[in-house]
Amino acid sequence: MGVFVRNCRLCHEPMSSSPFTMCPTCLDVSAKVRQFVGKNPQVSIEEISQATKVPLDKIKRLIHLGLNKKSNEETKI
Ligand SMILES: [Zn+2]
């Protein structure tokens, strides 16, 4: 039955139709990481992982997917 299912772009789990490209779990993770990085821009991935309880792998993928958009502005050394 034409139910539109796509895969979460972060964990690649199938998810039901939603206006988001990530499943609710990953949206939550993404929001947490984004908020933490927003407050602590110089923090390392390891520290993000410890503070947010998100596995390193997931954070790396998350950063690859989008968080680095922001850091472009910070590359003025
Ligand atoms: Zn997901």
N, CA, C, O and the ligand as a Tripos MOL2 file, in Angstrom:
@<TRIPOS>MOLECULE
protein
  309   307    78     0     0
PROTEIN
NO_CHARGES

@<TRIPOS>ATOM
      1 N           0.8620   -1.1890    0.0000 N.3       1 MET1
      2 CA          0.0000    0.0000    0.0000 C.3       1 MET1
      3 C           0.8940    1.2350    0.0000 C.2       1 MET1
      4 O           1.7490    1.3540    0.8780 O.2       1 MET1
      5 N           0.7450    2.0970   -0.8850 N.am      2 GLY2
      6 CA          1.6980    3.1760   -1.0870 C.3       2 GLY2
      7 C           2.0950    4.0190    0.1090 C.2       2 GLY2
      8 O           1.9840    5.2440    0.0780 O.2       2 GLY2
      9 N           2.5480    3.3760    1.1390 N.am      3 VAL3
     10 CA          3.0320    4.1630    2.2760 C.3       3 VAL3
     11 C           4.4550    4.6020    1.9780 C.2       3 VAL3
     12 O           5.3180    3.7830    1.6630 O.2       3 VAL3
     13 N           4.6840    5.8700    2.0790 N.am      4 PHE4
     14 CA          6.0000    6.3900    1.7730 C.3       4 PHE4
     15 C           6.9270    6.1890    2.9640 C.2       4 PHE4
     16 O           6.7280    6.7440    4.0450 O.2       4 PHE4
     17 N           7.9390    5.3790    2.7220 N.am      5 VAL5
     18 CA          8.9040    5.1490    3.7930 C.3       5 VAL5
     19 C          10.2680    5.5740    3.2900 C.2       5 VAL5
     20 O          10.6590    5.2560    2.1670 O.2       5 VAL5
     21 N          10.9730    6.2820    4.1170 N.am      6 ARG6
     22 CA         12.3460    6.5830    3.7470 C.3       6 ARG6
     23 C          13.2550    6.2190    4.9060 C.2       6 ARG6
     24 O          12.8020    5.8460    5.9880 O.2       6 ARG6
     25 N          14.5370    6.3350    4.6510 N.am      7 ASN7
     26 CA         15.4770    5.9750    5.6910 C.3       7 ASN7
     27 C          16.0100    7.2310    6.3540 C.2       7 ASN7
     28 O          16.2760    8.2440    5.7070 O.2       7 ASN7
     29 N          16.1530    7.1340    7.6350 N.am      8 CYS8
     30 CA         16.7500    8.2250    8.3900 C.3       8 CYS8
     31 C          18.1440    8.4890    7.8350 C.2       8 CYS8
     32 O          18.9160    7.5530    7.6240 O.2       8 CYS8
     33 N          18.4650    9.7360    7.6010 N.am      9 ARG9
     34 CA         19.7580   10.0000    6.9750 C.3       9 ARG9
     35 C          20.9090    9.8960    7.9700 C.2       9 ARG9
     36 O          22.0770    9.9580    7.5880 O.2       9 ARG9
     37 N          20.5730    9.7400    9.2290 N.am     10 LEU10
     38 CA         21.6450    9.5970   10.1990 C.3      10 LEU10
     39 C          21.8900    8.1350   10.5790 C.2      10 LEU10
     40 O          23.0170    7.6480   10.4760 O.2      10 LEU10
     41 N          20.8510    7.4410   11.0120 N.am     11 CYS11
     42 CA         21.0490    6.0510   11.4330 C.3      11 CYS11
     43 C          20.6400    5.0640   10.3410 C.2      11 CYS11
     44 O          20.8630    3.8610   10.4790 O.2      11 CYS11
     45 N          20.0560    5.5560    9.2770 N.am     12 HIS12
     46 CA         19.6440    4.7540    8.1210 C.3      12 HIS12
     47 C          18.5570    3.7280    8.4440 C.2      12 HIS12
     48 O          18.3470    2.7800    7.6870 O.2      12 HIS12
     49 N          17.8820    3.9180    9.5480 N.am     13 GLU13
     50 CA         16.7450    3.0630    9.8560 C.3      13 GLU13
     51 C          15.5530    3.5430    9.0330 C.2      13 GLU13
     52 O          15.3720    4.7440    8.8310 O.2      13 GLU13
     53 N          14.7320    2.5860    8.5540 N.am     14 PRO14
     54 CA         13.5300    3.0190    7.8460 C.3      14 PRO14
     55 C          12.6310    3.8090    8.7910 C.2      14 PRO14
     56 O          12.4750    3.4450    9.9570 O.2      14 PRO14
     57 N          12.0580    4.8590    8.3020 N.am     15 MET15
     58 CA         11.1680    5.6490    9.1360 C.3      15 MET15
     59 C           9.9180    5.9820    8.3470 C.2      15 MET15
     60 O           9.9380    6.0160    7.1160 O.2      15 MET15
     61 N           8.8340    6.2280    9.0570 N.am     16 SER16
     62 CA          7.6050    6.5540    8.3460 C.3      16 SER16
     63 C           7.6630    7.9920    7.8620 C.2      16 SER16
     64 O           8.5210    8.7730    8.2740 O.2      16 SER16
     65 N           6.7630    8.3100    7.0090 N.am     17 SER17
     66 CA          6.7250    9.6250    6.3980 C.3      17 SER17
     67 C           6.7470   10.7370    7.4410 C.2      17 SER17
     68 O           6.0160   10.6950    8.4310 O.2      17 SER17
     69 N           7.5750   11.7040    7.2080 N.am     18 SER18
     70 CA          7.6850   12.8190    8.1440 C.3      18 SER18
     71 C           8.3130   13.9850    7.3990 C.2      18 SER18
     72 O           9.0060   13.7810    6.4010 O.2      18 SER18
     73 N           8.0830   15.1910    7.8640 N.am     19 PRO19
     74 CA          8.6930   16.3310    7.1710 C.3      19 PRO19
     75 C          10.2030   16.3960    7.3970 C.2      19 PRO19
     76 O          10.8870   17.2130    6.7810 O.2      19 PRO19
     77 N          10.7150   15.5530    8.2610 N.am     20 PHE20
     78 CA         12.1300   15.6060    8.5800 C.3      20 PHE20
     79 C          12.8990   14.5140    7.8450 C.2      20 PHE20
     80 O          12.3210   13.5210    7.4050 O.2      20 PHE20
     81 N          14.1880   14.7050    7.7220 N.am     21 THR21
     82 CA         15.0120   13.7000    7.0550 C.3      21 THR21
     83 C          15.6340   12.7520    8.0680 C.2      21 THR21
     84 O          16.3890   11.8510    7.7040 O.2      21 THR21
     85 N          15.3170   12.9550    9.3280 N.am     22 MET22
     86 CA         15.8480   12.0710   10.3570 C.3      22 MET22
     87 C          14.7100   11.5210   11.2070 C.2      22 MET22
     88 O          13.6520   12.1400   11.3230 O.2      22 MET22
     89 N          14.9390   10.3440   11.8020 N.am     23 CYS23
     90 CA         13.9260    9.7570   12.6720 C.3      23 CYS23
     91 C          13.8710   10.5550   13.9840 C.2      23 CYS23
     92 O          14.7960   11.3080   14.2870 O.2      23 CYS23
     93 N          12.8060   10.3960   14.7510 N.am     24 PRO24
     94 CA         12.6610   11.1900   15.9780 C.3      24 PRO24
     95 C          13.8510   11.0440   16.9230 C.2      24 PRO24
     96 O          14.2600   12.0120   17.5630 O.2      24 PRO24
     97 N          14.4010    9.8440   17.0100 N.am     25 THR25
     98 CA         15.5550    9.6250   17.8810 C.3      25 THR25
     99 C          16.7380   10.4820   17.4410 C.2      25 THR25
    100 O          17.3920   11.1280   18.2600 O.2      25 THR25
    101 N          16.9980   10.4770   16.1440 N.am     26 CYS26
    102 CA         18.1510   11.2150   15.6420 C.3      26 CYS26
    103 C          17.9020   12.7230   15.6630 C.2      26 CYS26
    104 O          18.8370   13.5050   15.8400 O.2      26 CYS26
    105 N          16.6710   13.1230   15.4880 N.am     27 LEU27
    106 CA         16.3450   14.5470   15.6090 C.3      27 LEU27
    107 C          16.6890   15.0290   17.0040 C.2      27 LEU27
    108 O          17.2330   16.1160   17.1970 O.2      27 LEU27
    109 N          16.3550   14.1870   17.9710 N.am     28 ASP28
    110 CA         16.6300   14.5050   19.3560 C.3      28 ASP28
    111 C          18.1310   14.6040   19.5930 C.2      28 ASP28
    112 O          18.6250   15.5460   20.2130 O.2      28 ASP28
    113 N          18.8360   13.6070   19.0830 N.am     29 VAL29
    114 CA         20.2910   13.5720   19.2090 C.3      29 VAL29
    115 C          20.9040   14.8000   18.5340 C.2      29 VAL29
    116 O          21.7860   15.4610   19.0810 O.2      29 VAL29
    117 N          20.4140   15.0770   17.3420 N.am     30 SER30
    118 CA         20.9250   16.1950   16.5760 C.3      30 SER30
    119 C          20.7280   17.5210   17.3130 C.2      30 SER30
    120 O          21.6190   18.3700   17.3440 O.2      30 SER30
    121 N          19.5380   17.6800   17.9080 N.am     31 ALA31
    122 CA         19.2410   18.8990   18.6420 C.3      31 ALA31
    123 C          20.1650   19.0440   19.8530 C.2      31 ALA31
    124 O          20.6610   20.1300   20.1530 O.2      31 ALA31
    125 N          20.3790   17.9270   20.5320 N.am     32 LYS32
    126 CA         21.2440   17.9410   21.7160 C.3      32 LYS32
    127 C          22.6690   18.3310   21.3420 C.2      32 LYS32
    128 O          23.2850   19.1920   21.9720 O.2      32 LYS32
    129 N          23.1780   17.6720   20.2950 N.am     33 VAL33
    130 CA         24.5570   17.9210   19.8680 C.3      33 VAL33
    131 C          24.7070   19.3670   19.3900 C.2      33 VAL33
    132 O          25.6670   20.0530   19.7410 O.2      33 VAL33
    133 N          23.7550   19.8080   18.5950 N.am     34 ARG34
    134 CA         23.7940   21.1590   18.0650 C.3      34 ARG34
    135 C          23.8160   22.2090   19.1800 C.2      34 ARG34
    136 O          24.5680   23.1830   19.1430 O.2      34 ARG34
    137 N          22.9610   21.9640   20.1660 N.am     35 GLN35
    138 CA         22.8790   22.8880   21.2920 C.3      35 GLN35
    139 C          24.1930   22.9140   22.0540 C.2      35 GLN35
    140 O          24.6940   23.9760   22.4240 O.2      35 GLN35
    141 N          24.7390   21.7340   22.2800 N.am     36 PHE36
    142 CA         25.9920   21.6320   23.0350 C.3      36 PHE36
    143 C          27.1320   22.2990   22.2710 C.2      36 PHE36
    144 O          27.9290   23.0370   22.8510 O.2      36 PHE36
    145 N          27.2030   22.0390   20.9860 N.am     37 VAL37
    146 CA         28.2710   22.6310   20.1850 C.3      37 VAL37
    147 C          28.0840   24.1490   20.0810 C.2      37 VAL37
    148 O          29.0520   24.9070   20.0220 O.2      37 VAL37
    149 N          26.8170   24.5700   20.0590 N.am     38 GLY38
    150 CA         26.5450   26.0010   20.0220 C.3      38 GLY38
    151 C          27.0900   26.7200   21.2440 C.2      38 GLY38
    152 O          27.5820   27.8450   21.1560 O.2      38 GLY38
    153 N          26.9940   26.0470   22.3900 N.am     39 LYS39
    154 CA         27.4870   26.6480   23.6300 C.3      39 LYS39
    155 C          28.9780   26.4490   23.8000 C.2      39 LYS39
    156 O          29.6560   27.2360   24.4610 O.2      39 LYS39
    157 N          29.4870   25.3660   23.1840 N.am     40 ASN40
    158 CA         30.9050   25.0180   23.3450 C.3      40 ASN40
    159 C          31.5410   24.7950   21.9780 C.2      40 ASN40
    160 O          31.8300   23.6570   21.6070 O.2      40 ASN40
    161 N          31.7570   25.8570   21.2390 N.am     41 PRO41
    162 CA         32.2160   25.6880   19.8430 C.3      41 PRO41
    163 C          33.5880   25.0370   19.7270 C.2      41 PRO41
    164 O          33.9020   24.4460   18.6950 O.2      41 PRO41
    165 N          34.3930   25.1340   20.7480 N.am     42 GLN42
    166 CA         35.7540   24.6050   20.6490 C.3      42 GLN42
    167 C          35.8660   23.1790   21.1820 C.2      42 GLN42
    168 O          36.9660   22.6380   21.2880 O.2      42 GLN42
    169 N          34.7460   22.5830   21.5110 N.am     43 VAL43
    170 CA         34.7650   21.2970   22.1800 C.3      43 VAL43
    171 C          35.1350   20.1840   21.1870 C.2      43 VAL43
    172 O          34.8540   20.2800   19.9920 O.2      43 VAL43
    173 N          35.7720   19.1270   21.7110 N.am     44 SER44
    174 CA         36.1460   18.0150   20.8350 C.3      44 SER44
    175 C          34.9810   17.0350   20.6970 C.2      44 SER44
    176 O          34.0360   17.0420   21.4860 O.2      44 SER44
    177 N          35.0830   16.1970   19.6700 N.am     45 ILE45
    178 CA         34.0200   15.2210   19.4500 C.3      45 ILE45
    179 C          33.8870   14.2980   20.6680 C.2      45 ILE45
    180 O          32.7800   13.9200   21.0500 O.2      45 ILE45
    181 N          35.0140   13.9430   21.2670 N.am     46 GLU46
    182 CA         34.9880   13.0780   22.4550 C.3      46 GLU46
    183 C          34.1980   13.7300   23.5810 C.2      46 GLU46
    184 O          33.4140   13.0770   24.2700 O.2      46 GLU46
    185 N          34.4170   15.0210   23.7550 N.am     47 GLU47
    186 CA         33.7050   15.7310   24.8190 C.3      47 GLU47
    187 C          32.2140   15.8370   24.5100 C.2      47 GLU47
    188 O          31.3760   15.7380   25.4070 O.2      47 GLU47
    189 N          31.8980   16.0350   23.2520 N.am     48 ILE48
    190 CA         30.4860   16.0760   22.8650 C.3      48 ILE48
    191 C          29.8430   14.7370   23.2000 C.2      48 ILE48
    192 O          28.7470   14.6790   23.7580 O.2      48 ILE48
    193 N          30.5390   13.6720   22.8540 N.am     49 SER49
    194 CA         30.0240   12.3340   23.0960 C.3      49 SER49
    195 C          29.7750   12.1000   24.5870 C.2      49 SER49
    196 O          28.7360   11.5660   24.9740 O.2      49 SER49
    197 N          30.7270   12.4990   25.4060 N.am     50 GLN50
    198 CA         30.5820   12.3170   26.8520 C.3      50 GLN50
    199 C          29.4330   13.1520   27.4010 C.2      50 GLN50
    200 O          28.6490   12.6810   28.2250 O.2      50 GLN50
    201 N          29.3420   14.3700   26.9480 N.am     51 ALA51
    202 CA         28.3420   15.2780   27.5090 C.3      51 ALA51
    203 C          26.9340   14.9370   27.0420 C.2      51 ALA51
    204 O          25.9710   15.1070   27.7880 O.2      51 ALA51
    205 N          26.8140   14.4570   25.8110 N.am     52 THR52
    206 CA         25.4720   14.2060   25.2730 C.3      52 THR52
    207 C          25.0950   12.7320   25.3250 C.2      52 THR52
    208 O          23.9580   12.3710   25.0230 O.2      52 THR52
    209 N          26.0550   11.8670   25.7120 N.am     53 LYS53
    210 CA         25.8230   10.4190   25.7550 C.3      53 LYS53
    211 C          25.4850    9.8580   24.3720 C.2      53 LYS53
    212 O          24.7880    8.8490   24.2580 O.2      53 LYS53
    213 N          25.9720   10.5030   23.3500 N.am     54 VAL54
    214 CA         25.7550   10.0280   21.9880 C.3      54 VAL54
    215 C          27.0460    9.3450   21.5290 C.2      54 VAL54
    216 O          28.1340    9.8830   21.7320 O.2      54 VAL54
    217 N          26.9320    8.1660   20.9110 N.am     55 PRO55
    218 CA         28.1570    7.4760   20.4640 C.3      55 PRO55
    219 C          28.9670    8.3350   19.4860 C.2      55 PRO55
    220 O          28.4160    9.0630   18.6610 O.2      55 PRO55
    221 N          30.2790    8.2250   19.6070 N.am     56 LEU56
    222 CA         31.1990    8.9860   18.7570 C.3      56 LEU56
    223 C          30.8600    8.8780   17.2680 C.2      56 LEU56
    224 O          30.8410    9.8710   16.5410 O.2      56 LEU56
    225 N          30.5950    7.6440   16.8430 N.am     57 ASP57
    226 CA         30.3070    7.3950   15.4350 C.3      57 ASP57
    227 C          29.1610    8.2470   14.9360 C.2      57 ASP57
    228 O          29.2030    8.8150   13.8450 O.2      57 ASP57
    229 N          28.1410    8.3180   15.7640 N.am     58 LYS58
    230 CA         26.9420    9.0510   15.3780 C.3      58 LYS58
    231 C          27.2330   10.5440   15.3050 C.2      58 LYS58
    232 O          26.7490   11.2390   14.4120 O.2      58 LYS58
    233 N          28.0140   11.0220   16.2360 N.am     59 ILE59
    234 CA         28.3650   12.4400   16.2310 C.3      59 ILE59
    235 C          29.1800   12.7780   14.9930 C.2      59 ILE59
    236 O          28.9690   13.8120   14.3600 O.2      59 ILE59
    237 N          30.1140   11.8940   14.6550 N.am     60 LYS60
    238 CA         30.9340   12.1400   13.4620 C.3      60 LYS60
    239 C          30.0520   12.2240   12.2260 C.2      60 LYS60
    240 O          30.2360   13.0920   11.3730 O.2      60 LYS60
    241 N          29.0880   11.3050   12.1420 N.am     61 ARG61
    242 CA         28.2080   11.3000   10.9810 C.3      61 ARG61
    243 C          27.3250   12.5560   10.9680 C.2      61 ARG61
    244 O          27.0670   13.1560    9.9250 O.2      61 ARG61
    245 N          26.8850   12.9160   12.1500 N.am     62 LEU62
    246 CA         26.0400   14.1000   12.2840 C.3      62 LEU62
    247 C          26.7890   15.3480   11.8320 C.2      62 LEU62
    248 O          26.2390   16.1860   11.1180 O.2      62 LEU62
    249 N          28.0310   15.4630   12.2480 N.am     63 ILE63
    250 CA         28.8430   16.6140   11.8710 C.3      63 ILE63
    251 C          29.0740   16.6110   10.3650 C.2      63 ILE63
    252 O          29.0250   17.6480    9.7050 O.2      63 ILE63
    253 N          29.3230   15.4310    9.8520 N.am     64 HIS64
    254 CA         29.5260   15.3040    8.4150 C.3      64 HIS64
    255 C          28.2790   15.7400    7.6440 C.2      64 HIS64
    256 O          28.3710   16.3570    6.5820 O.2      64 HIS64
    257 N          27.1230   15.4110    8.1960 N.am     65 LEU65
    258 CA         25.8690   15.7060    7.5160 C.3      65 LEU65
    259 C          25.4660   17.1690    7.5600 C.2      65 LEU65
    260 O          24.7430   17.6340    6.6780 O.2      65 LEU65
    261 N          25.9130   17.8970    8.5560 N.am     66 GLY66
    262 CA         25.3840   19.2520    8.5860 C.3      66 GLY66
    263 C          25.9720   20.2220    9.5690 C.2      66 GLY66
    264 O          25.9550   21.4270    9.3170 O.2      66 GLY66
    265 N          26.4900   19.7540   10.6710 N.am     67 LEU67
    266 CA         26.9630   20.7160   11.6560 C.3      67 LEU67
    267 C          28.0980   21.5510   11.1000 C.2      67 LEU67
    268 O          28.3130   22.6800   11.5430 O.2      67 LEU67
    269 N          28.8260   21.0130   10.1380 N.am     68 ASN68
    270 CA         29.9700   21.7520    9.6150 C.3      68 ASN68
    271 C          29.5860   22.9750    8.7890 C.2      68 ASN68
    272 O          30.4330   23.8080    8.4660 O.2      68 ASN68
    273 N          28.3060   23.0740    8.4520 N.am     69 LYS69
    274 CA         27.8520   24.2860    7.7680 C.3      69 LYS69
    275 C          28.1770   25.5140    8.5980 C.2      69 LYS69
    276 O          28.6370   26.5410    8.1000 O.2      69 LYS69
    277 N          27.9140   25.3600    9.8910 N.am     70 LYS70
    278 CA         28.1460   26.4760   10.8030 C.3      70 LYS70
    279 C          29.6230   26.7800   10.9510 C.2      70 LYS70
    280 O          30.0290   27.9420   10.9820 O.2      70 LYS70
    281 N          30.4400   25.7100   11.0440 N.am     71 SER71
    282 CA         31.8400   25.9290   11.3630 C.3      71 SER71
    283 C          32.5730   26.6360   10.2220 C.2      71 SER71
    284 O          33.6770   27.1470   10.4140 O.2      71 SER71
    285 N          31.9650   26.6650    9.0460 N.am     72 ASN72
    286 CA         32.5820   27.4210    7.9560 C.3      72 ASN72
    287 C          32.7990   28.8850    8.3240 C.2      72 ASN72
    288 O          33.7850   29.5120    7.9390 O.2      72 ASN72
    289 N          31.8340   29.4040    9.0870 N.am     73 GLU73
    290 CA         31.9280   30.8050    9.4950 C.3      73 GLU73
    291 C          33.0640   31.0170   10.4910 C.2      73 GLU73
    292 O          33.5800   32.1220   10.6550 O.2      73 GLU73
    293 N          33.4350   29.9200   11.1470 N.am     74 GLU74
    294 CA         34.4490   30.0610   12.1790 C.3      74 GLU74
    295 C          35.8470   29.7830   11.6640 C.2      74 GLU74
    296 O          36.8060   29.7960   12.4360 O.2      74 GLU74
    297 N          35.9750   29.5310   10.3700 N.am     75 THR75
    298 CA         37.2880   29.1760    9.8620 C.3      75 THR75
    299 C          38.1780   30.3780    9.5970 C.2      75 THR75
    300 O          39.2610   30.2300    9.0310 O.2      75 THR75
    301 N          37.7360   31.5730    9.9980 N.am     76 LYS76
    302 CA         38.6450   32.7060    9.9040 C.3      76 LYS76
    303 C          39.6100   32.6110   11.0710 C.2      76 LYS76
    304 O          39.2480   32.9030   12.2110 O.2      76 LYS76
    305 N          40.8070   32.2120   10.7950 N.am     77 ILE77
    306 CA         41.7720   31.9680   11.8790 C.3      77 ILE77
    307 C          42.4250   33.2750   12.3110 C.2      77 ILE77
    308 O          43.2650   33.2780   13.2110 O.2      77 ILE77
    309 ZN         17.7120    7.8850   12.8820 Zn       78 ZN78
@<TRIPOS>BOND
     1     1     2 1
     2     2     3 1
     3     3     4 2
     4     3     5 am
     5     5     6 1
     6     6     7 1
     7     7     8 2
     8     7     9 am
     9     9    10 1
    10    10    11 1
    11    11    12 2
    12    11    13 am
    13    13    14 1
    14    14    15 1
    15    15    16 2
    16    15    17 am
    17    17    18 1
    18    18    19 1
    19    19    20 2
    20    19    21 am
    21    21    22 1
    22    22    23 1
    23    23    24 2
    24    23    25 am
    25    25    26 1
    26    26    27 1
    27    27    28 2
    28    27    29 am
    29    29    30 1
    30    30    31 1
    31    31    32 2
    32    31    33 am
    33    33    34 1
    34    34    35 1
    35    35    36 2
    36    35    37 am
    37    37    38 1
    38    38    39 1
    39    39    40 2
    40    39    41 am
    41    41    42 1
    42    42    43 1
    43    43    44 2
    44    43    45 am
    45    45    46 1
    46    46    47 1
    47    47    48 2
    48    47    49 am
    49    49    50 1
    50    50    51 1
    51    51    52 2
    52    51    53 am
    53    53    54 1
    54    54    55 1
    55    55    56 2
    56    55    57 am
    57    57    58 1
    58    58    59 1
    59    59    60 2
    60    59    61 am
    61    61    62 1
    62    62    63 1
    63    63    64 2
    64    63    65 am
    65    65    66 1
    66    66    67 1
    67    67    68 2
    68    67    69 am
    69    69    70 1
    70    70    71 1
    71    71    72 2
    72    71    73 am
    73    73    74 1
    74    74    75 1
    75    75    76 2
    76    75    77 am
    77    77    78 1
    78    78    79 1
    79    79    80 2
    80    79    81 am
    81    81    82 1
    82    82    83 1
    83    83    84 2
    84    83    85 am
    85    85    86 1
    86    86    87 1
    87    87    88 2
    88    87    89 am
    89    89    90 1
    90    90    91 1
    91    91    92 2
    92    91    93 am
    93    93    94 1
    94    94    95 1
    95    95    96 2
    96    95    97 am
    97    97    98 1
    98    98    99 1
    99    99   100 2
   100    99   101 am
   101   101   102 1
   102   102   103 1
   103   103   104 2
   104   103   105 am
   105   105   106 1
   106   106   107 1
   107   107   108 2
   108   107   109 am
   109   109   110 1
   110   110   111 1
   111   111   112 2
   112   111   113 am
   113   113   114 1
   114   114   115 1
   115   115   116 2
   116   115   117 am
   117   117   118 1
   118   118   119 1
   119   119   120 2
   120   119   121 am
   121   121   122 1
   122   122   123 1
   123   123   124 2
   124   123   125 am
   125   125   126 1
   126   126   127 1
   127   127   128 2
   128   127   129 am
   129   129   130 1
   130   130   131 1
   131   131   132 2
   132   131   133 am
   133   133   134 1
   134   134   135 1
   135   135   136 2
   136   135   137 am
   137   137   138 1
   138   138   139 1
   139   139   140 2
   140   139   141 am
   141   141   142 1
   142   142   143 1
   143   143   144 2
   144   143   145 am
   145   145   146 1
   146   146   147 1
   147   147   148 2
   148   147   149 am
   149   149   150 1
   150   150   151 1
   151   151   152 2
   152   151   153 am
   153   153   154 1
   154   154   155 1
   155   155   156 2
   156   155   157 am
   157   157   158 1
   158   158   159 1
   159   159   160 2
   160   159   161 am
   161   161   162 1
   162   162   163 1
   163   163   164 2
   164   163   165 am
   165   165   166 1
   166   166   167 1
   167   167   168 2
   168   167   169 am
   169   169   170 1
   170   170   171 1
   171   171   172 2
   172   171   173 am
   173   173   174 1
   174   174   175 1
   175   175   176 2
   176   175   177 am
   177   177   178 1
   178   178   179 1
   179   179   180 2
   180   179   181 am
   181   181   182 1
   182   182   183 1
   183   183   184 2
   184   183   185 am
   185   185   186 1
   186   186   187 1
   187   187   188 2
   188   187   189 am
   189   189   190 1
   190   190   191 1
   191   191   192 2
   192   191   193 am
   193   193   194 1
   194   194   195 1
   195   195   196 2
   196   195   197 am
   197   197   198 1
   198   198   199 1
   199   199   200 2
   200   199   201 am
   201   201   202 1
   202   202   203 1
   203   203   204 2
   204   203   205 am
   205   205   206 1
   206   206   207 1
   207   207   208 2
   208   207   209 am
   209   209   210 1
   210   210   211 1
   211   211   212 2
   212   211   213 am
   213   213   214 1
   214   214   215 1
   215   215   216 2
   216   215   217 am
   217   217   218 1
   218   218   219 1
   219   219   220 2
   220   219   221 am
   221   221   222 1
   222   222   223 1
   223   223   224 2
   224   223   225 am
   225   225   226 1
   226   226   227 1
   227   227   228 2
   228   227   229 am
   229   229   230 1
   230   230   231 1
   231   231   232 2
   232   231   233 am
   233   233   234 1
   234   234   235 1
   235   235   236 2
   236   235   237 am
   237   237   238 1
   238   238   239 1
   239   239   240 2
   240   239   241 am
   241   241   242 1
   242   242   243 1
   243   243   244 2
   244   243   245 am
   245   245   246 1
   246   246   247 1
   247   247   248 2
   248   247   249 am
   249   249   250 1
   250   250   251 1
   251   251   252 2
   252   251   253 am
   253   253   254 1
   254   254   255 1
   255   255   256 2
   256   255   257 am
   257   257   258 1
   258   258   259 1
   259   259   260 2
   260   259   261 am
   261   261   262 1
   262   262   263 1
   263   263   264 2
   264   263   265 am
   265   265   266 1
   266   266   267 1
   267   267   268 2
   268   267   269 am
   269   269   270 1
   270   270   271 1
   271   271   272 2
   272   271   273 am
   273   273   274 1
   274   274   275 1
   275   275   276 2
   276   275   277 am
   277   277   278 1
   278   278   279 1
   279   279   280 2
   280   279   281 am
   281   281   282 1
   282   282   283 1
   283   283   284 2
   284   283   285 am
   285   285   286 1
   286   286   287 1
   287   287   288 2
   288   287   289 am
   289   289   290 1
   290   290   291 1
   291   291   292 2
   292   291   293 am
   293   293   294 1
   294   294   295 1
   295   295   296 2
   296   295   297 am
   297   297   298 1
   298   298   299 1
   299   299   300 2
   300   299   301 am
   301   301   302 1
   302   302   303 1
   303   303   304 2
   304   303   305 am
   305   305   306 1
   306   306   307 1
   307   307   308 2
@<TRIPOS>SUBSTRUCTURE
     1 MET1         2 RESIDUE 1 A MET
     2 GLY2         6 RESIDUE 1 A GLY
     3 VAL3        10 RESIDUE 1 A VAL
     4 PHE4        14 RESIDUE 1 A PHE
     5 VAL5        18 RESIDUE 1 A VAL
     6 ARG6        22 RESIDUE 1 A ARG
     7 ASN7        26 RESIDUE 1 A ASN
     8 CYS8        30 RESIDUE 1 A CYS
     9 ARG9        34 RESIDUE 1 A ARG
    10 LEU10       38 RESIDUE 1 A LEU
    11 CYS11       42 RESIDUE 1 A CYS
    12 HIS12       46 RESIDUE 1 A HIS
    13 GLU13       50 RESIDUE 1 A GLU
    14 PRO14       54 RESIDUE 1 A PRO
    15 MET15       58 RESIDUE 1 A MET
    16 SER16       62 RESIDUE 1 A SER
    17 SER17       66 RESIDUE 1 A SER
    18 SER18       70 RESIDUE 1 A SER
    19 PRO19       74 RESIDUE 1 A PRO
    20 PHE20       78 RESIDUE 1 A PHE
    21 THR21       82 RESIDUE 1 A THR
    22 MET22       86 RESIDUE 1 A MET
    23 CYS23       90 RESIDUE 1 A CYS
    24 PRO24       94 RESIDUE 1 A PRO
    25 THR25       98 RESIDUE 1 A THR
    26 CYS26      102 RESIDUE 1 A CYS
    27 LEU27      106 RESIDUE 1 A LEU
    28 ASP28      110 RESIDUE 1 A ASP
    29 VAL29      114 RESIDUE 1 A VAL
    30 SER30      118 RESIDUE 1 A SER
    31 ALA31      122 RESIDUE 1 A ALA
    32 LYS32      126 RESIDUE 1 A LYS
    33 VAL33      130 RESIDUE 1 A VAL
    34 ARG34      134 RESIDUE 1 A ARG
    35 GLN35      138 RESIDUE 1 A GLN
    36 PHE36      142 RESIDUE 1 A PHE
    37 VAL37      146 RESIDUE 1 A VAL
    38 GLY38      150 RESIDUE 1 A GLY
    39 LYS39      154 RESIDUE 1 A LYS
    40 ASN40      158 RESIDUE 1 A ASN
    41 PRO41      162 RESIDUE 1 A PRO
    42 GLN42      166 RESIDUE 1 A GLN
    43 VAL43      170 RESIDUE 1 A VAL
    44 SER44      174 RESIDUE 1 A SER
    45 ILE45      178 RESIDUE 1 A ILE
    46 GLU46      182 RESIDUE 1 A GLU
    47 GLU47      186 RESIDUE 1 A GLU
    48 ILE48      190 RESIDUE 1 A ILE
    49 SER49      194 RESIDUE 1 A SER
    50 GLN50      198 RESIDUE 1 A GLN
    51 ALA51      202 RESIDUE 1 A ALA
    52 THR52      206 RESIDUE 1 A THR
    53 LYS53      210 RESIDUE 1 A LYS
    54 VAL54      214 RESIDUE 1 A VAL
    55 PRO55      218 RESIDUE 1 A PRO
    56 LEU56      222 RESIDUE 1 A LEU
    57 ASP57      226 RESIDUE 1 A ASP
    58 LYS58      230 RESIDUE 1 A LYS
    59 ILE59      234 RESIDUE 1 A ILE
    60 LYS60      238 RESIDUE 1 A LYS
    61 ARG61      242 RESIDUE 1 A ARG
    62 LEU62      246 RESIDUE 1 A LEU
    63 ILE63      250 RESIDUE 1 A ILE
    64 HIS64      254 RESIDUE 1 A HIS
    65 LEU65      258 RESIDUE 1 A LEU
    66 GLY66      262 RESIDUE 1 A GLY
    67 LEU67      266 RESIDUE 1 A LEU
    68 ASN68      270 RESIDUE 1 A ASN
    69 LYS69      274 RESIDUE 1 A LYS
    70 LYS70      278 RESIDUE 1 A LYS
    71 SER71      282 RESIDUE 1 A SER
    72 ASN72      286 RESIDUE 1 A ASN
    73 GLU73      290 RESIDUE 1 A GLU
    74 GLU74      294 RESIDUE 1 A GLU
    75 THR75      298 RESIDUE 1 A THR
    76 LYS76      302 RESIDUE 1 A LYS
    77 ILE77      306 RESIDUE 1 A ILE
    78 ZN78       309 GROUP 0 **** ****
